[in-house]
Amino acid sequence: MDFVTTIRGSWQLLLSGLGITVAVSLIAIAAGIVIGFVSCMMSLSKISPLRVLAQAYVWVIRGTPMLVQAFIIYFGLPQVIQQFVPGFTLGAFLAAAITLSINAGAYLSEIFRGGINAVDPGQIEASRSLGLSGGRTMRRIILPQAVRITTPSLVNQFIITVKDSSILSIIGLGELVNHAKVYVGGTYQFFATYVWVAVLYLAFISVLMLVSRRIERNLNRDKDSD
């Protein structure tokens, strides 16, 4: 249980794992924003099939464990594709990125929808009375305000995605927890190693929380000055 010896022997391995954690989380949140926004627009659409499809996507993803989703994508999806493309395989990193992306997208869809619905309906009516089309009203009036409302929640979702990535060590993603397992397998320093893993997560998440608070303060200041 020597913390100093453990960090000296594992810091390169743990930092490499942290780098993969950050990389897959950044990809997932970027893709999740796109997926979530498209899903949100579909759920607000007047076209019934689009609404049903978006609602079904959010219902399925939010209603099933991410671990099960990861197994379906990493083990099940290649099995289906191999029926048409023999020898097809899916790497752990790509499978993890897809899993995190569709998972974040479902939650971001609801965040975006809540932000759009939070905009005063009177502003929409006023813009339409001035002759703005529905699309221009959405782009110029609704979305800028919705972005301001949802930005803190976006940062919070990024934090959740970073922590969720640890679950995907189960499919072989070489992230922080996976690399810690490798080190522990050779040294049996369970307690000290995982304490350092917790410290690294805590340090990174703390930075994100500070960023979130800074953004929230700036948004509140801008709102007060309007």
VENURHU-V544836 format. One record per pair of residues at least 4 apart in sequence whose ideal C-beta (glycine too) atoms are under 8 Angstrom apart, sorted by sequence separation. I is the first residue (numbers start at 0). J is the second residue. If there is no record, write none. Layout:
# VENURHU-V544836
i->(I | I)
j->(J | J)
This chain:
# VENURHU-V544836
i->(1 | 2 | 3 | 4 | 5 | 6 | 9 | 10 | 11 | 12 | 13 | 14 | 15 | 16 | 17 | 18 | 19 | 20 | 21 | 22 | 23 | 24 | 25 | 26 | 27 | 28 | 29 | 30 | 31 | 32 | 33 | 34 | 35 | 36 | 37 | 38 | 39 | 40 | 46 | 47 | 48 | 49 | 50 | 51 | 52 | 53 | 54 | 55 | 56 | 57 | 58 | 59 | 63 | 64 | 65 | 66 | 67 | 68 | 69 | 70 | 71 | 72 | 73 | 74 | 75 | 76 | 77 | 78 | 80 | 81 | 89 | 90 | 91 | 92 | 93 | 94 | 95 | 96 | 97 | 98 | 99 | 100 | 101 | 102 | 103 | 104 | 105 | 106 | 107 | 108 | 109 | 110 | 111 | 112 | 113 | 114 | 118 | 119 | 120 | 121 | 122 | 123 | 124 | 125 | 127 | 131 | 132 | 133 | 134 | 135 | 136 | 137 | 138 | 139 | 140 | 141 | 142 | 143 | 144 | 145 | 146 | 149 | 150 | 151 | 152 | 153 | 154 | 155 | 156 | 157 | 158 | 159 | 160 | 163 | 168 | 173 | 174 | 175 | 176 | 177 | 178 | 179 | 180 | 181 | 182 | 183 | 188 | 189 | 190 | 191 | 192 | 193 | 194 | 195 | 196 | 197 | 198 | 199 | 200 | 201 | 202 | 203 | 204 | 205 | 206 | 207 | 208 | 209 | 210 | 211 | 212 | 213 | 214 | 215 | 216 | 217 | 218 | 219 | 220 | 221 | 44 | 63 | 70 | 71 | 81 | 89 | 118 | 126 | 131 | 136 | 137 | 167 | 172 | 173 | 183 | 44 | 81 | 127 | 168 | 171 | 182 | 183 | 186 | 42 | 43 | 80 | 167 | 41 | 42 | 60 | 131 | 164 | 168 | 41 | 44 | 126 | 127 | 131 | 165 | 168 | 183 | 77 | 126 | 164 | 165 | 182 | 183 | 41 | 42 | 77 | 165 | 41 | 42 | 77 | 168 | 76 | 123 | 126 | 179 | 39 | 126 | 179 | 38 | 42 | 73 | 179 | 72 | 123 | 179 | 38 | 73 | 76 | 122 | 123 | 38 | 122 | 176 | 73 | 175 | 72 | 73 | 118 | 122 | 118 | 175 | 69 | 72 | 73 | 175 | 69 | 72 | 115 | 118 | 115 | 118 | 117 | 69 | 68 | 114 | 115 | 118 | 114 | 117 | 114 | 65 | 68 | 65 | 68 | 111 | 114 | 113 | 114 | 165 | 113 | 65 | 111 | 114 | 162 | 110 | 161 | 60 | 60 | 110 | 161 | 162 | 110 | 161 | 60 | 61 | 60 | 61 | 107 | 110 | 158 | 161 | 57 | 61 | 56 | 107 | 158 | 106 | 157 | 158 | 57 | 56 | 57 | 103 | 106 | 154 | 158 | 53 | 103 | 154 | 155 | 103 | 154 | 102 | 151 | 154 | 99 | 102 | 151 | 99 | 150 | 151 | 99 | 150 | 30 | 34 | 38 | 42 | 34 | 38 | 151 | 31 | 35 | 39 | 99 | 150 | 23 | 27 | 31 | 34 | 35 | 39 | 43 | 95 | 98 | 26 | 30 | 31 | 34 | 35 | 38 | 39 | 42 | 31 | 33 | 35 | 36 | 147 | 23 | 27 | 31 | 32 | 35 | 36 | 39 | 43 | 95 | 19 | 23 | 26 | 27 | 30 | 31 | 34 | 35 | 39 | 94 | 26 | 30 | 34 | 147 | 24 | 27 | 28 | 31 | 32 | 35 | 36 | 95 | 147 | 23 | 27 | 31 | 35 | 39 | 91 | 94 | 95 | 94 | 91 | 95 | 91 | 92 | 91 | 92 | 91 | 74 | 69 | 73 | 65 | 69 | 66 | 69 | 70 | 65 | 69 | 66 | 32 | 28 | 31 | 28 | 28 | 31 | 28 | 24 | 27 | 24 | 24 | 27 | 21 | 24 | 20 | 23 | 20 | 23 | 20 | 23 | 23 | 19 | 19 | 20 | 19 | 20 | 19 | 16 | 17 | 15 | 16 | 17 | 16 | 16 | 16 | 13 | 16 | 15 | 16 | 13 | 12 | 13 | 12 | 12 | 13 | 9 | 12 | 9 | 8 | 9 | 8 | 5 | 13 | 17 | 21 | 5 | 9 | 13 | 4 | 6 | 14 | 5 | 9 | 13 | 17 | 1 | 4 | 5 | 0 | 2 | 6 | 0 | 1 | 5 | 0 | 2 | 2)
j->(5 | 6 | 7 | 8 | 9 | 10 | 13 | 14 | 15 | 16 | 17 | 18 | 19 | 20 | 21 | 22 | 23 | 24 | 25 | 26 | 27 | 28 | 29 | 30 | 31 | 32 | 33 | 34 | 35 | 36 | 37 | 38 | 39 | 40 | 41 | 42 | 43 | 44 | 50 | 51 | 52 | 53 | 54 | 55 | 56 | 57 | 58 | 59 | 60 | 61 | 62 | 63 | 67 | 68 | 69 | 70 | 71 | 72 | 73 | 74 | 75 | 76 | 77 | 78 | 79 | 80 | 81 | 82 | 84 | 85 | 93 | 94 | 95 | 96 | 97 | 98 | 99 | 100 | 101 | 102 | 103 | 104 | 105 | 106 | 107 | 108 | 109 | 110 | 111 | 112 | 113 | 114 | 115 | 116 | 117 | 118 | 122 | 123 | 124 | 125 | 126 | 127 | 128 | 129 | 131 | 135 | 136 | 137 | 138 | 139 | 140 | 141 | 142 | 143 | 144 | 145 | 146 | 147 | 148 | 149 | 150 | 153 | 154 | 155 | 156 | 157 | 158 | 159 | 160 | 161 | 162 | 163 | 164 | 167 | 172 | 177 | 178 | 179 | 180 | 181 | 182 | 183 | 184 | 185 | 186 | 187 | 192 | 193 | 194 | 195 | 196 | 197 | 198 | 199 | 200 | 201 | 202 | 203 | 204 | 205 | 206 | 207 | 208 | 209 | 210 | 211 | 212 | 213 | 214 | 215 | 216 | 217 | 218 | 219 | 220 | 221 | 222 | 223 | 224 | 225 | 49 | 68 | 75 | 76 | 86 | 94 | 123 | 131 | 136 | 141 | 142 | 172 | 177 | 178 | 188 | 50 | 87 | 133 | 174 | 177 | 188 | 189 | 192 | 49 | 50 | 87 | 174 | 49 | 50 | 68 | 139 | 172 | 176 | 50 | 53 | 135 | 136 | 140 | 174 | 177 | 192 | 87 | 136 | 174 | 175 | 192 | 193 | 52 | 53 | 88 | 176 | 53 | 54 | 89 | 180 | 89 | 136 | 139 | 192 | 53 | 140 | 193 | 53 | 57 | 89 | 195 | 89 | 140 | 196 | 56 | 91 | 94 | 140 | 141 | 57 | 141 | 196 | 94 | 196 | 94 | 95 | 140 | 144 | 141 | 199 | 94 | 97 | 98 | 200 | 95 | 98 | 141 | 144 | 142 | 145 | 145 | 98 | 98 | 144 | 145 | 148 | 145 | 148 | 146 | 98 | 101 | 99 | 102 | 145 | 148 | 148 | 149 | 200 | 149 | 102 | 149 | 152 | 200 | 149 | 200 | 101 | 102 | 152 | 203 | 204 | 153 | 204 | 104 | 105 | 105 | 106 | 153 | 156 | 204 | 207 | 105 | 109 | 105 | 156 | 207 | 156 | 207 | 208 | 108 | 108 | 109 | 156 | 159 | 207 | 211 | 108 | 159 | 210 | 211 | 160 | 211 | 160 | 211 | 214 | 160 | 163 | 214 | 163 | 214 | 215 | 164 | 215 | 96 | 100 | 104 | 108 | 101 | 105 | 218 | 99 | 103 | 107 | 167 | 218 | 92 | 96 | 100 | 103 | 104 | 108 | 112 | 164 | 167 | 96 | 100 | 101 | 104 | 105 | 108 | 109 | 112 | 102 | 104 | 106 | 107 | 218 | 95 | 99 | 103 | 104 | 107 | 108 | 111 | 115 | 167 | 92 | 96 | 99 | 100 | 103 | 104 | 107 | 108 | 112 | 167 | 100 | 104 | 108 | 221 | 99 | 102 | 103 | 106 | 107 | 110 | 111 | 170 | 222 | 99 | 103 | 107 | 111 | 115 | 167 | 170 | 172 | 172 | 170 | 174 | 171 | 172 | 172 | 173 | 173 | 170 | 166 | 170 | 163 | 167 | 166 | 169 | 170 | 166 | 170 | 169 | 153 | 153 | 156 | 156 | 157 | 160 | 160 | 157 | 160 | 160 | 161 | 164 | 161 | 164 | 161 | 164 | 164 | 167 | 165 | 172 | 174 | 172 | 173 | 174 | 174 | 175 | 175 | 173 | 174 | 173 | 174 | 175 | 175 | 176 | 177 | 175 | 178 | 178 | 179 | 178 | 178 | 179 | 179 | 181 | 182 | 179 | 182 | 182 | 182 | 186 | 186 | 186 | 195 | 199 | 203 | 188 | 192 | 196 | 188 | 191 | 199 | 191 | 195 | 199 | 203 | 188 | 191 | 192 | 188 | 191 | 195 | 190 | 191 | 195 | 191 | 194 | 195)
